[in-house]
Amino acid sequence: MHCLFLLGSSRRDGNTERLARVAASSLPANAVHEWLRLDDHPLPEFVDVRHGEGFGPLGATARTLADATLACTDLVFAAPTYWYTVPASTKRYLDHWSHWMRVPELDFKARMAKKTLWVITVNSDDLGAPSTSSDPLLATMRMTADYLSMKVGGVLVGHANRPGDVEQDHVALEQAKSFFGAK
Ligand SMILES: Cc1cc2nc3c(=O)[nH]c(=O)nc-3n(C[C@H](O)[C@H](O)[C@H](O)COP(=O)(O)O)c2cc1C
């Protein structure tokens, strides 16, 4: 198992990252962990040239992210809920898939179809109350996985606002402790 964690928060050591690190502790001992903070690898603005001149070669950042994406067996989106969906860095990364899918030598679609997608998110809905704020994010992720024939391994939703608040979300923390173990 080779797990790529894509950190989408715009702040370091936030709630989503903390929850993801707890979840990572449930990975098999021989699993490879790789962590990429998307803000450390800023992709250029995505431009849709599908029906014009077509896409050129991948730039250096895109190449780094595409190589890491294609090398993993399990792709973990650790993305806080921003406006009910994924943060801009995560969305931009997904937009670039529309480029990578059209680079024949990457064989992107066929290789992605062999991978498992996992989602870890945190929203600021009240602890213990019904929570719907991440529903659009989860739908985006599930439909994206479905589009690329990827399996969805699991979904973990925490509730927290200020950094560290997630330590109070005992339900999410318990789920995190066996998140990958349940695979
Ligand atoms: C730009 C922005 C948008 C947000 N939108 C939502 C939202 O739609 N629903 C929600 O419950 N919380 C929302 N939040 C709160 C975050 O989800 C919450 O603070 C979370 O703990 C942040 O995760 P992080 O600590 O990993 O960055 C938003 C926060 C920011 C900064």
The ligand as a MOL file (V3000), in Angstrom:
LIG
                    3D

  0  0  0     0  0            999 V3000
M  V30 BEGIN CTAB
M  V30 COUNTS 31 33 0 0 0
M  V30 BEGIN ATOM
M  V30 1 C -12.6790 29.8960 3.5330 0
M  V30 2 C -13.3540 29.0510 4.5760 0
M  V30 3 C -14.5790 28.5180 4.2960 0
M  V30 4 C -15.2170 27.6880 5.2220 0
M  V30 5 N -16.4250 27.1580 4.8990 0
M  V30 6 C -17.0380 26.3310 5.7820 0
M  V30 7 C -18.2770 25.7180 5.4340 0
M  V30 8 O -18.8080 25.8660 4.3390 0
M  V30 9 N -18.8840 24.9310 6.3660 0
M  V30 10 C -18.3190 24.7110 7.5840 0
M  V30 11 O -18.9040 23.9900 8.3860 0
M  V30 12 N -17.1210 25.2650 7.9220 0
M  V30 13 C -16.4710 26.0490 7.0480 0
M  V30 14 N -15.2500 26.5930 7.3660 0
M  V30 15 C -14.6060 26.2350 8.6440 0
M  V30 16 C -13.5370 25.1520 8.4480 0
M  V30 17 O -14.0640 24.0110 7.7920 0
M  V30 18 C -12.9920 24.7250 9.8060 0
M  V30 19 O -12.4130 25.8350 10.4590 0
M  V30 20 C -11.9630 23.6150 9.7220 0
M  V30 21 O -11.5860 23.2330 11.0200 0
M  V30 22 C -10.7090 24.0600 8.9490 0
M  V30 23 O -9.8650 22.9500 8.7980 0
M  V30 24 P -8.2600 23.0690 8.9850 0
M  V30 25 O -8.0270 23.3950 10.4460 0
M  V30 26 O -7.7560 21.7320 8.5990 0
M  V30 27 O -7.8060 24.1610 8.0770 0
M  V30 28 C -14.5950 27.4270 6.4630 0
M  V30 29 C -13.3600 27.9880 6.7510 0
M  V30 30 C -12.7320 28.7960 5.8090 0
M  V30 31 C -11.3830 29.4110 6.1490 0
M  V30 END ATOM
M  V30 BEGIN BOND
M  V30 1 1 1 2
M  V30 2 1 2 3
M  V30 3 2 2 30
M  V30 4 2 3 4
M  V30 5 1 4 5
M  V30 6 1 4 28
M  V30 7 2 5 6
M  V30 8 1 6 7
M  V30 9 1 6 13
M  V30 10 2 7 8
M  V30 11 1 7 9
M  V30 12 1 9 10
M  V30 13 2 10 11
M  V30 14 1 10 12
M  V30 15 2 12 13
M  V30 16 1 13 14
M  V30 17 1 14 15
M  V30 18 1 14 28
M  V30 19 1 15 16
M  V30 20 1 16 17
M  V30 21 1 16 18
M  V30 22 1 18 19
M  V30 23 1 18 20
M  V30 24 1 20 21
M  V30 25 1 20 22
M  V30 26 1 22 23
M  V30 27 1 23 24
M  V30 28 2 24 25
M  V30 29 1 24 26
M  V30 30 1 24 27
M  V30 31 2 28 29
M  V30 32 1 29 30
M  V30 33 1 30 31
M  V30 END BOND
M  V30 END CTAB
M  END
